[in-house]
Amino acid sequence: MGTSEPIRGPPEVSSARPKAQTERAVKQAEQAKLNAENAKQQVERARIAEKMTSDALLLNYERIKSRLALKALGGKTHYMDQSAV
């Protein structure tokens, strides 16, 4: 036969390696929790902004509607005032 590599057993695992992996996993879990909380806050801020925009649009609509009603009423009142003179 030819030259072949010697058969090796499983590599030695130091106790520091699992500890580092555990710490890394804990840090990743903490970061994931922070990311989820940030996402939740962003959604809430978006809902508030959407509500404010909706309220502002409704307020603007009501203001325009009132102005048009007053303008129409003012035109009729002006017409009635002239006929009374």
N, C-alpha and C positions, 0 to 999 in steps of 0.2 A: 504494500500500500504506500501512499504518499505521505507527505507531511500533513498532519491535521492539527487543528487547535485543541488544546487540552479541554476537557469538559470542566466547566466551572459551575459552582453552585450559585444560589441566589445571592445578590449583592448584599453586603452588610447595610443595615438601615440604622443610622444613628438616631438617638432619641431627640436630637435637635431638629431633625427634618420633619417629623410629625408635628412637633410643637410649632414650628414656623408655618406649616400648612394650616394648622388650626387657627393661629393668629391671623393669617391672611384671610381665611374663611370668615372669621369673626369681623374683621375690618370690612370685607366685602358685604357682609350682611348689614353692618351698621350703615355703610354707604347706600345700600339699596333702600334701607328704611328712610334715610335722609332724602334720597331721590323721590321716594313715594310721597313723603310729606311735602316736598317742594312742588311736586306735580299737583297734589291736592290743593295747595295754596294758590297755584296758578289757575286752576279750574275755578276756584272760588272768586279770585280777582276778575276772571273773564266773565263770570256770571254777574258780578256787581257792575262791571263796565257795560255789559249788554243791557242790564236793567236801567242804568243811568242814561244810556243812549236811547232806549225805548221811551223812558219818561220824558227826555228832552224832546224827542220827536212828537210825542203826544202833546206836550205843552206848546210846542211851536204850532202844531196843527190847530189847537184850540185858540191860540192867539190870532192866527190868520183867520180862522172862522169868525171870531168875534169882530175883528176889524172889517171883514166883508159884510157882516150883519149890520154893524154900525154905519158903514158906508151906504148900504142899501137903505137903511132906516133914515139916515141923514138926508139922502136924496129925496125920499118920500116926504120927510118933514119939511124940507126946503120947498118942495113943490106945493105942499099944503099951506105953508106960510105965505107964499106969493099969491095964492088964490084968495086968501083971506083979506089981503090988502086991498 
